[in-house]
Amino acid sequence: MNAALDLARARFNMIEQQIRPWDVLDLEILALLDEVKREEFVPAEHRALAFVDMQIPLAGSAAEAIESGQCMLEPKVEARIVQDVHLKRNEKVLEVGAGSGYMAALMGRRAERVISLEIEPRLVQMARGNLARAGIANVEVREADGSAGLAAEGPFDVIVLSGSVAEVPQAILAQLKVGGRLAAIVGEEPVMRATFVTRASEAGWTTSQPWDTAAPRLRNFPEPSRFRF
């Protein structure tokens, strides 16, 4: 069996064995996962892990990558976020945490425009290169600290925090349009919740936390104070 067939089978197995059982049932999302080649967004030294149900380091060892937040989330988590945030073709998206550019690539295929903020210069270059090779032209990766969002270019239809936070800053929620949605992974180890916030009106918000997961921290977001005795 040639390499292309091996990759196609591995991708098919990822979709059918990991992603569908995680309630990712939107046929357009499943087709998108087949079209956007995940292995092309994985560092060369970890390409054999592209379809494995695990977080993949983007820098250094696995422990270092998770500690610094520099890793790709599990395929099922990425797919479920993209499905559950309900992107539309005419929408503008802000992502915080570009990583390798894979999540931005998926969202770029669903939305009109994606701006992805990445604080780590090496990952900015990685994401830009990966997106260019994939031919995705409606995603812009900027080197920036995304912990305050990007108010100057808001409001946004969708905001995705591609990592975990202790809580979602109100300053970022304020950058949503009315009707806009935010996705984040919120909480502390070992229990974190996928959190979806919709701006129902200028001063009204609805929140759901439909599933549990865990993810490395995004840098520079506020942490709750911890008392030490």
Backbone bond lengths (Angstrom), bond angles and torsions (degrees), N, CA, C in turn:
res aa  C-N    CA-C-N  psi(-1)  N-CA   C-N-CA  omega(-1)  CA-C   N-CA-C  phi
1 M - - - 1.462 - - 1.535 108.82 -
2 N 1.343 118.06 133.21 1.463 119.09 -176.71 1.519 111.59 -80.77
3 A 1.340 114.35 171.41 1.467 119.36 -173.28 1.521 111.64 -63.72
4 A 1.330 117.50 -38.69 1.467 120.32 -178.94 1.523 111.04 -62.57
5 L 1.329 116.64 -40.54 1.465 119.94 178.33 1.520 110.94 -68.60
6 D 1.323 116.55 -37.33 1.468 120.06 176.61 1.531 110.68 -60.25
7 L 1.334 116.57 -44.72 1.459 120.56 179.74 1.527 110.89 -64.64
8 A 1.323 116.10 -42.91 1.465 119.73 -179.38 1.524 110.87 -62.56
9 R 1.323 116.58 -40.00 1.470 119.63 178.92 1.524 110.92 -68.08
10 A 1.337 116.63 -41.56 1.464 120.09 179.73 1.530 110.60 -63.60
11 R 1.325 116.47 -39.74 1.467 120.54 179.08 1.529 110.03 -66.87
12 F 1.321 116.66 -43.16 1.464 121.39 177.86 1.532 110.12 -59.25
13 N 1.322 116.28 -44.81 1.472 119.94 -179.40 1.523 111.42 -65.02
14 M 1.339 117.06 -38.30 1.468 120.36 176.60 1.523 110.32 -59.32
15 I 1.325 115.86 -47.00 1.459 120.27 -177.57 1.520 111.33 -65.35
16 E 1.317 117.01 -44.91 1.469 121.04 -173.51 1.526 113.17 -80.23
17 Q 1.334 117.64 -33.36 1.465 120.43 -172.64 1.527 113.38 -98.97
18 Q 1.321 117.28 -26.35 1.470 120.03 -179.49 1.532 112.34 -106.50
19 I 1.321 116.12 -45.36 1.460 120.33 -165.67 1.521 112.07 -88.06
20 R 1.314 118.48 -48.51 1.476 119.47 176.19 1.530 112.30 -56.88
21 P 1.334 119.40 -45.35 1.472 118.97 -179.99 1.523 113.50 -63.91
22 W 1.328 117.80 -12.82 1.466 121.60 177.10 1.517 111.24 -95.06
23 D 1.329 115.75 26.79 1.464 123.46 176.15 1.524 113.06 63.74
24 V 1.322 116.88 29.08 1.464 120.41 169.42 1.528 105.59 -95.15
25 L 1.326 115.35 98.26 1.465 121.57 -170.60 1.524 112.62 -119.96
26 D 1.333 117.11 -4.03 1.460 121.49 178.49 1.532 108.18 -67.52
27 L 1.321 117.24 118.15 1.463 121.17 -174.31 1.526 111.50 -63.45
28 E 1.326 117.77 -32.57 1.462 119.58 178.16 1.525 111.31 -67.76
29 I 1.321 116.57 -37.29 1.468 120.01 177.54 1.525 109.87 -68.09
30 L 1.313 117.82 -42.69 1.465 120.67 179.22 1.523 110.79 -62.45
31 A 1.333 117.17 -39.40 1.463 120.31 176.93 1.530 110.65 -65.96
32 L 1.324 116.75 -38.47 1.457 121.99 178.99 1.530 110.88 -60.88
33 L 1.321 116.87 -40.80 1.462 121.46 179.70 1.524 111.46 -65.23
34 D 1.311 117.06 -26.51 1.455 121.43 176.35 1.526 110.92 -79.50
35 E 1.339 115.76 -32.54 1.471 120.70 -175.77 1.531 112.52 -79.17
36 V 1.331 117.02 -44.27 1.468 121.17 -178.12 1.523 107.33 -85.27
37 K 1.318 116.86 112.92 1.462 122.49 -170.24 1.528 110.84 -77.96
38 R 1.318 115.91 101.62 1.465 120.03 -174.25 1.528 112.49 -59.18
39 E 1.337 115.85 -35.95 1.467 119.19 -177.17 1.530 111.71 -61.82
40 E 1.331 117.96 -22.89 1.456 120.90 -179.64 1.530 112.32 -79.45
41 F 1.328 116.83 -6.81 1.469 121.67 178.32 1.530 111.87 -108.38
42 V 1.310 116.88 2.46 1.469 122.61 -178.60 1.530 108.45 -99.18
43 P 1.349 118.87 137.48 1.464 119.32 176.48 1.530 111.22 -53.97
44 A 1.328 116.36 144.02 1.470 121.19 -173.48 1.526 112.11 -53.79
45 E 1.336 116.43 -37.64 1.479 118.71 -176.18 1.526 112.66 -71.25
46 H 1.333 117.14 -13.69 1.467 120.70 -179.58 1.531 112.36 -117.25
47 R 1.328 116.78 14.24 1.467 118.92 -172.84 1.517 112.50 -61.02
48 A 1.320 117.57 -29.49 1.461 120.26 178.69 1.531 111.51 -64.31
49 L 1.323 117.28 -17.00 1.465 121.59 -178.73 1.525 112.53 -96.30
50 A 1.322 117.92 4.79 1.462 121.66 -170.37 1.519 113.17 -55.26
51 F 1.334 118.15 -33.66 1.459 121.30 -174.74 1.532 112.60 -109.54
52 V 1.324 116.52 12.92 1.464 121.42 -178.13 1.529 109.35 -86.67
53 D 1.322 116.75 146.93 1.465 122.98 -179.48 1.526 109.68 -78.26
54 M 1.335 116.01 75.07 1.467 120.85 -178.05 1.524 108.78 -160.46
55 Q 1.341 115.22 163.20 1.454 121.04 170.96 1.526 108.39 -79.67
56 I 1.332 116.60 135.77 1.465 121.47 -174.94 1.520 109.44 -109.17
57 P 1.341 117.64 126.11 1.469 120.01 179.84 1.522 111.35 -63.77
58 L 1.315 115.49 139.71 1.463 121.31 173.41 1.516 111.37 -105.37
59 A 1.326 117.12 -10.37 1.460 120.97 -179.92 1.518 108.77 -155.68
60 G 1.330 116.78 132.36 1.451 120.88 175.74 1.519 113.06 66.62
61 S 1.334 115.44 -157.03 1.453 121.16 179.47 1.525 109.92 -74.75
62 A 1.328 115.68 168.05 1.465 119.86 178.60 1.522 110.80 -58.82
63 A 1.348 116.95 -43.45 1.464 120.25 -178.37 1.525 110.80 -64.92
64 E 1.338 116.64 -42.06 1.466 120.53 179.55 1.519 111.01 -65.37
65 A 1.328 116.16 -40.52 1.466 120.08 -178.15 1.521 111.05 -65.18
66 I 1.333 116.53 -42.34 1.459 119.60 -179.95 1.528 110.83 -68.78
67 E 1.336 116.00 -39.03 1.471 119.89 178.60 1.528 110.87 -62.23
68 S 1.328 116.64 -38.73 1.471 120.96 -177.86 1.522 112.32 -89.27
69 G 1.332 117.65 -6.29 1.453 121.13 -177.88 1.509 113.85 81.16
70 Q 1.336 117.47 8.30 1.459 121.16 -174.72 1.531 110.46 -95.48
71 C 1.322 115.00 75.78 1.460 118.98 177.73 1.525 109.53 -153.24
72 M 1.333 114.61 159.31 1.457 120.98 172.63 1.520 108.40 -83.69
73 L 1.311 117.02 139.06 1.457 120.94 175.40 1.527 109.92 -72.63
74 E 1.318 116.07 164.66 1.457 120.47 177.83 1.530 109.51 -59.03
75 P 1.342 117.76 145.59 1.465 120.49 -179.85 1.529 113.45 -53.67
76 K 1.329 117.23 -39.12 1.465 119.74 -177.04 1.524 111.22 -67.62
77 V 1.343 117.72 -33.80 1.463 121.34 179.31 1.525 109.81 -70.21
78 E 1.336 116.63 -44.95 1.464 120.33 178.28 1.526 110.54 -59.19
79 A 1.331 115.65 -46.56 1.469 120.40 -177.34 1.521 111.26 -64.44
80 R 1.333 117.20 -41.42 1.458 120.54 -177.13 1.536 110.80 -67.90
81 I 1.337 116.94 -38.22 1.465 119.37 177.42 1.519 110.22 -63.13
82 V 1.333 116.60 -47.30 1.468 119.94 -178.69 1.522 110.73 -62.04
83 Q 1.325 117.05 -38.49 1.463 119.63 177.29 1.528 111.53 -66.97
84 D 1.333 116.39 -48.41 1.460 120.68 -168.07 1.531 113.92 -77.06
85 V 1.338 117.20 -14.29 1.463 118.82 178.82 1.537 110.48 -88.65
86 H 1.336 117.46 -7.72 1.482 123.04 169.69 1.528 112.64 55.89
87 L 1.313 115.52 58.42 1.465 120.85 178.76 1.529 111.41 -66.44
88 K 1.338 114.18 145.60 1.465 121.25 176.15 1.527 109.36 -120.75
89 R 1.325 114.94 158.14 1.466 121.07 -171.07 1.521 113.53 -62.63
90 N 1.324 117.97 -27.16 1.468 120.70 -174.12 1.523 112.48 -99.06
91 E 1.321 118.28 16.03 1.463 120.11 -170.99 1.532 112.91 -100.07
92 K 1.345 112.85 151.42 1.467 121.51 175.71 1.526 108.36 -104.43
93 V 1.327 115.29 131.03 1.464 122.08 -172.33 1.518 110.13 -119.07
94 L 1.319 115.97 139.22 1.464 122.49 168.32 1.525 107.63 -111.54
95 E 1.330 115.96 126.73 1.463 120.97 173.10 1.518 108.52 -113.65
96 V 1.314 116.83 137.96 1.459 122.06 172.80 1.522 107.45 -110.62
97 G 1.341 115.31 115.41 1.451 120.96 -177.53 1.516 112.03 101.37
98 A 1.335 116.64 79.84 1.470 119.86 -176.19 1.516 112.14 -71.64
99 G 1.346 117.01 -34.07 1.460 118.67 -175.68 1.519 110.62 57.89
100 S 1.323 116.50 -126.88 1.465 121.39 -179.29 1.518 112.82 -85.74
101 G 1.344 117.29 -6.21 1.455 121.47 -179.06 1.516 114.77 95.85
102 Y 1.332 117.85 -0.70 1.469 119.62 -173.84 1.528 112.85 -67.70
103 M 1.332 116.83 -47.37 1.475 118.98 178.36 1.523 110.62 -61.41
104 A 1.320 116.20 -40.75 1.469 119.62 178.26 1.520 110.75 -62.83
105 A 1.328 116.64 -36.75 1.469 120.63 177.86 1.519 110.91 -63.70
106 L 1.326 116.77 -45.80 1.463 120.10 178.24 1.526 110.62 -59.81
107 M 1.334 116.11 -45.96 1.464 119.45 -177.81 1.523 111.58 -70.05
108 G 1.344 116.30 -33.14 1.449 119.61 178.26 1.518 112.97 -63.01
109 R 1.329 115.98 -29.42 1.463 120.20 177.30 1.523 112.05 -75.52
110 R 1.325 116.72 -15.04 1.476 120.69 -176.88 1.524 112.67 -106.90
111 A 1.322 117.63 -23.55 1.469 121.70 -171.82 1.529 110.46 -116.26
112 E 1.323 115.46 174.16 1.464 119.94 179.03 1.518 111.47 -77.82
113 R 1.348 115.54 -41.84 1.465 119.96 -175.56 1.517 109.39 -151.85
114 V 1.335 115.99 141.21 1.460 121.97 176.18 1.523 108.41 -128.35
115 I 1.328 115.87 129.20 1.466 121.60 169.04 1.527 106.49 -110.25
116 S 1.328 116.45 123.07 1.460 120.70 -177.43 1.521 108.96 -117.42
117 L 1.318 116.48 125.63 1.462 122.81 -178.50 1.521 109.58 -100.62
118 E 1.336 116.19 129.84 1.465 121.47 -179.23 1.524 108.64 -135.09
119 I 1.324 116.01 127.65 1.464 121.05 -174.48 1.523 112.86 -83.01
120 E 1.325 117.45 -23.02 1.465 122.47 -175.09 1.534 109.91 -93.01
121 P 1.339 118.42 114.95 1.465 120.33 -174.71 1.530 113.91 -55.93
122 R 1.328 117.51 -39.79 1.465 119.33 -177.72 1.520 111.13 -64.69
123 L 1.331 116.69 -36.06 1.459 119.77 178.27 1.526 111.68 -72.97
124 V 1.329 116.78 -30.84 1.473 119.42 175.02 1.523 109.37 -57.97
125 Q 1.331 115.96 -47.73 1.465 119.84 -179.18 1.515 111.15 -66.21
126 M 1.326 117.25 -40.00 1.464 120.67 178.20 1.524 110.98 -60.83
127 A 1.330 115.98 -48.72 1.463 119.95 -177.41 1.525 111.16 -64.00
128 R 1.330 116.62 -44.27 1.470 119.51 179.32 1.525 110.97 -59.63
129 G 1.331 116.33 -44.88 1.460 119.76 -179.80 1.513 112.23 -63.87
130 N 1.324 116.65 -44.02 1.467 120.67 -179.88 1.524 111.53 -62.35
131 L 1.317 116.57 -43.81 1.471 120.75 -179.24 1.521 110.99 -66.22
132 A 1.333 116.84 -39.91 1.465 119.90 178.84 1.523 110.47 -63.66
133 R 1.334 116.54 -45.04 1.474 119.58 179.57 1.519 111.41 -63.65
134 A 1.332 117.01 -30.52 1.466 120.68 179.53 1.526 112.02 -82.29
135 G 1.332 116.68 -4.62 1.458 120.28 178.02 1.516 114.29 72.89
136 I 1.320 116.83 27.72 1.470 121.12 -179.06 1.521 108.20 -100.40
137 A 1.324 116.29 107.50 1.465 121.50 -169.70 1.524 113.91 -101.36
138 N 1.332 118.15 -7.94 1.469 119.55 -176.66 1.528 112.48 -99.98
139 V 1.333 116.83 17.53 1.466 122.72 175.65 1.524 108.53 -115.71
140 E 1.323 116.03 127.91 1.466 121.92 176.95 1.526 108.49 -114.50
141 V 1.326 116.60 123.64 1.464 121.77 177.47 1.525 108.10 -102.01
142 R 1.325 115.65 123.63 1.465 120.87 179.95 1.519 109.86 -115.75
143 E 1.338 115.61 141.31 1.459 120.09 173.06 1.521 107.89 -80.29
144 A 1.337 115.86 110.20 1.464 119.98 -175.60 1.516 109.49 -165.05
145 D 1.320 114.89 154.42 1.462 122.26 170.27 1.527 107.21 -80.57
146 G 1.311 116.96 113.04 1.461 121.01 -174.68 1.506 114.73 -88.92
147 S 1.340 117.83 7.04 1.463 119.03 -173.64 1.527 112.99 -67.93
148 A 1.336 116.88 -17.00 1.463 120.20 175.78 1.526 111.61 -105.85
149 G 1.325 117.26 5.56 1.457 120.47 -178.14 1.512 110.87 75.96
150 L 1.335 115.82 -147.15 1.462 121.26 -178.12 1.528 108.12 -149.25
151 A 1.323 115.18 68.91 1.460 120.27 -172.65 1.523 112.55 -59.98
152 A 1.333 116.64 -31.33 1.462 120.13 -175.76 1.525 112.00 -62.93
153 E 1.331 117.55 -24.58 1.466 120.50 -178.62 1.523 112.67 -112.66
154 G 1.322 116.66 6.73 1.443 120.10 176.29 1.519 111.35 -81.15
155 P 1.310 118.49 -178.55 1.463 124.18 -1.57 1.537 111.53 -78.72
156 F 1.333 115.15 161.22 1.459 122.70 -176.62 1.523 110.15 -111.38
157 D 1.325 114.78 152.12 1.463 119.99 173.53 1.524 110.90 -74.92
158 V 1.337 115.29 -36.48 1.464 120.80 -176.80 1.515 108.22 -141.66
159 I 1.334 116.25 138.35 1.465 122.88 171.78 1.525 107.16 -126.24
160 V 1.322 116.25 129.72 1.464 121.52 178.98 1.526 108.53 -123.03
161 L 1.317 116.28 122.98 1.462 121.98 172.58 1.525 107.08 -95.12
162 S 1.330 116.78 109.24 1.467 120.87 -172.54 1.522 111.24 -89.18
163 G 1.305 114.88 57.25 1.456 124.04 179.58 1.512 106.71 175.04
164 S 1.332 116.82 -172.91 1.463 118.74 -177.13 1.520 111.72 -103.50
165 V 1.338 114.34 154.95 1.471 122.64 176.05 1.525 107.70 -138.94
166 A 1.338 115.64 156.87 1.463 119.45 176.25 1.520 110.28 -70.28
167 E 1.323 115.55 -37.00 1.463 121.78 175.91 1.525 107.61 -157.99
168 V 1.306 116.37 158.34 1.464 120.56 179.53 1.523 108.51 -86.55
169 P 1.324 118.61 121.96 1.464 120.00 -179.22 1.527 111.62 -62.93
170 Q 1.315 115.91 139.08 1.459 120.48 178.42 1.522 111.12 -60.46
171 A 1.332 116.99 -31.38 1.461 120.55 -179.59 1.527 111.79 -63.33
172 I 1.327 116.56 -30.38 1.470 119.65 177.50 1.524 110.01 -80.20
173 L 1.314 117.59 -41.22 1.473 119.51 176.75 1.526 110.96 -58.22
174 A 1.320 116.72 -34.43 1.463 120.80 -178.98 1.527 112.37 -66.86
175 Q 1.332 117.19 -14.03 1.460 121.25 179.97 1.529 112.83 -88.48
176 L 1.333 117.09 3.73 1.465 121.32 174.65 1.527 110.45 -85.50
177 K 1.327 116.06 141.97 1.456 120.25 167.97 1.522 109.49 -68.95
178 V 1.306 117.65 159.87 1.464 120.21 168.42 1.536 106.96 -62.07
179 G 1.319 115.67 128.58 1.459 121.10 -173.09 1.515 113.04 92.38
180 G 1.335 116.79 -8.66 1.456 120.96 -179.76 1.518 112.15 -77.20
181 R 1.347 114.59 159.93 1.466 120.83 -177.01 1.524 110.57 -127.04
182 L 1.311 114.66 144.17 1.469 121.50 174.01 1.513 109.28 -120.75
183 A 1.340 116.10 139.00 1.464 121.86 174.84 1.517 108.87 -120.40
184 A 1.327 116.13 134.48 1.458 121.57 177.93 1.518 108.87 -153.75
185 I 1.313 116.06 161.44 1.467 122.23 172.02 1.521 106.17 -106.88
186 V 1.315 116.27 116.93 1.465 121.46 -167.15 1.526 110.10 -121.24
187 G 1.331 115.41 136.96 1.464 119.63 173.85 1.509 112.27 134.55
188 E 1.323 114.52 -167.71 1.460 122.96 -178.59 1.522 108.38 -122.13
189 E 1.338 116.13 147.78 1.465 119.10 172.36 1.528 109.21 -57.31
190 P 1.332 119.07 140.46 1.459 127.35 5.74 1.531 114.05 -93.33
191 V 1.337 118.08 1.45 1.470 119.27 -175.46 1.520 109.62 -114.83
192 M 1.312 116.02 113.25 1.457 121.40 172.70 1.521 107.85 -125.80
193 R 1.329 115.98 152.40 1.461 120.44 -177.38 1.522 110.02 -123.52
194 A 1.318 115.42 135.52 1.460 119.41 168.07 1.521 107.37 -66.19
195 T 1.317 115.94 123.91 1.463 121.62 -171.18 1.527 109.42 -122.37
196 F 1.326 114.80 126.71 1.464 121.04 -179.48 1.531 107.94 -121.07
197 V 1.326 115.93 121.16 1.459 122.18 -178.56 1.524 108.64 -115.08
198 T 1.320 116.57 128.41 1.463 121.97 175.89 1.514 109.26 -111.83
199 R 1.316 116.14 133.15 1.472 120.18 176.12 1.522 107.76 -84.54
200 A 1.315 116.50 100.42 1.459 122.03 -174.58 1.528 112.39 -77.16
201 S 1.341 116.38 -28.16 1.468 122.02 178.49 1.521 106.92 -158.66
202 E 1.314 116.92 -178.73 1.462 119.42 -179.46 1.532 111.75 -54.79
203 A 1.319 116.66 -37.51 1.470 119.99 -176.77 1.521 112.58 -120.56
204 G 1.345 117.37 12.35 1.460 120.13 -175.74 1.520 112.17 -120.47
205 W 1.335 115.78 139.17 1.455 121.86 -175.84 1.520 109.44 -135.58
206 T 1.313 117.02 144.52 1.467 120.81 170.83 1.523 107.79 -122.70
207 T 1.316 115.65 141.73 1.463 121.23 -175.59 1.518 109.95 -129.48
208 S 1.319 116.28 137.75 1.468 121.28 170.98 1.520 108.57 -131.58
209 Q 1.328 114.97 150.49 1.471 121.58 178.51 1.530 107.73 -132.59
210 P 1.345 116.44 77.42 1.457 119.39 -166.92 1.518 116.43 -78.92
211 W 1.322 119.27 -14.84 1.468 118.95 -177.94 1.525 110.72 -155.23
212 D 1.314 114.86 158.04 1.466 123.06 -178.87 1.525 110.34 -98.73
213 T 1.308 115.07 148.13 1.467 120.92 173.08 1.522 106.66 -163.33
214 A 1.316 117.25 -168.20 1.461 121.76 173.61 1.515 107.55 -150.86
215 A 1.332 116.14 149.32 1.455 120.53 -178.84 1.519 109.28 -153.47
216 P 1.325 117.71 154.44 1.454 120.71 175.41 1.529 111.21 -62.15
217 R 1.317 114.75 155.91 1.457 121.35 -179.19 1.530 111.52 -71.13
218 L 1.331 115.45 141.34 1.445 121.47 163.95 1.529 108.73 -77.59
219 R 1.312 116.39 142.49 1.469 120.26 -174.48 1.530 112.15 -75.62
220 N 1.332 114.21 143.16 1.473 124.55 168.90 1.525 114.59 75.10
221 F 1.325 117.85 6.78 1.463 119.19 171.43 1.530 108.04 -78.84
222 P 1.337 117.47 150.12 1.471 119.62 -176.32 1.523 112.19 -65.31
223 E 1.307 115.26 141.72 1.462 122.43 175.01 1.527 108.50 -111.39
224 P 1.333 117.59 147.03 1.462 118.99 176.00 1.517 110.33 -64.91
225 S 1.338 115.45 146.69 1.457 118.50 178.97 1.521 109.57 -68.83
226 R 1.313 115.28 143.11 1.474 120.52 178.89 1.532 108.15 -118.08
227 F 1.305 114.59 125.19 1.472 118.97 178.86 1.540 108.58 -77.12
228 R 1.300 115.68 139.35 1.456 120.91 177.55 1.532 108.37 -118.51
229 F 1.321 115.69 135.23 1.471 120.30 -178.46 1.512 109.63 -113.97
